[in-house]
Amino acid sequence: VTPSAADGVGEISGLELPAEGDDFMKGDVVAEVRGSQGELEVITPAAGLVTSVNEALKNKPELLLEDPSEEGWLVQIEIQDPSDLEEYA
């Protein structure tokens, strides 16, 4: 989640994260963030398998707003086809 997207959500009131091992296609919603100013759906840029979920966010969701690039990460995905990312290069 980019810092500007995190700012647009406001104070976080809910967070839905996948489980490790969940499989997603490119363009699927991988996480949802609900806040006082709106909702944010996080879309996966590539097909892949969730290898890690930031469990710290379950107890301290404000990390997503305070440090979205470091401690506030949501999930790590093992990408199945790196060519899915070519449009972001």
C-alpha positions in Angstrom: 0.0 0.0 0.0 1.4 3.3 -1.0 1.6 6.1 1.6 -0.9 8.2 -0.3 -3.4 5.3 -0.5 -3.0 4.7 3.2 -3.7 8.4 3.9 -7.0 8.2 1.9 -8.4 5.4 4.2 -8.2 7.4 7.4 -8.2 5.6 10.8 -8.3 1.9 10.2 -11.4 0.2 11.5 -11.0 -3.2 9.9 -8.5 -5.3 8.0 -9.0 -8.6 6.0 -5.8 -10.5 5.1 -5.5 -13.8 3.3 -3.9 -16.9 4.9 -0.5 -18.3 4.0 -0.9 -20.7 1.2 -3.8 -18.8 -0.5 -3.5 -18.7 -4.2 -4.4 -15.6 -6.2 -4.7 -14.7 -9.9 -3.4 -11.4 -11.3 -5.9 -8.7 -10.5 -7.5 -10.5 -7.5 -8.3 -8.6 -4.3 -5.6 -9.9 -1.9 -6.5 -7.7 1.1 -9.2 -5.2 2.2 -8.6 -2.2 4.5 -11.6 -0.4 6.0 -11.1 3.0 7.5 -12.9 6.1 8.7 -12.6 7.8 5.3 -13.3 4.8 3.0 -12.3 1.3 2.0 -9.3 0.2 0.0 -9.0 -3.1 -1.9 -5.4 -4.2 -2.4 -5.1 -5.9 -5.8 -2.3 -8.4 -6.6 -0.2 -7.3 -9.6 0.7 -10.9 -10.5 -0.6 -14.4 -10.0 1.0 -16.2 -7.0 0.9 -17.9 -3.7 0.9 -16.1 -0.4 4.1 -17.0 1.5 3.8 -14.7 4.4 1.2 -12.5 6.1 2.1 -9.6 8.4 0.6 -10.9 11.6 1.6 -7.8 13.5 -1.2 -5.9 11.7 -3.8 -8.0 13.4 -2.9 -6.5 16.8 -1.6 -3.1 15.6 -3.3 -2.2 12.3 -2.2 1.4 12.6 1.3 0.2 11.4 -0.2 0.3 7.9 -0.7 4.0 8.2 2.4 4.8 10.3 4.9 2.9 8.1 3.2 1.4 5.0 6.5 0.8 3.2 8.3 -1.1 6.0 6.5 -2.4 9.2 3.1 -2.0 7.7 3.5 -4.4 4.8 0.5 -6.7 4.2 1.5 -9.9 2.4 4.4 -11.5 0.5 3.6 -13.4 -2.6 5.6 -15.9 -4.5 5.0 -14.8 -8.1 4.2 -17.6 -10.6 5.0 -15.7 -13.8 7.4 -12.7 -13.6 6.1 -11.4 -16.9 2.9 -10.4 -15.1 5.0 -7.5 -13.7 6.3 -6.2 -17.0 3.6 -3.4 -17.1 5.0 -2.0 -13.8 8.6 -1.8 -14.9 
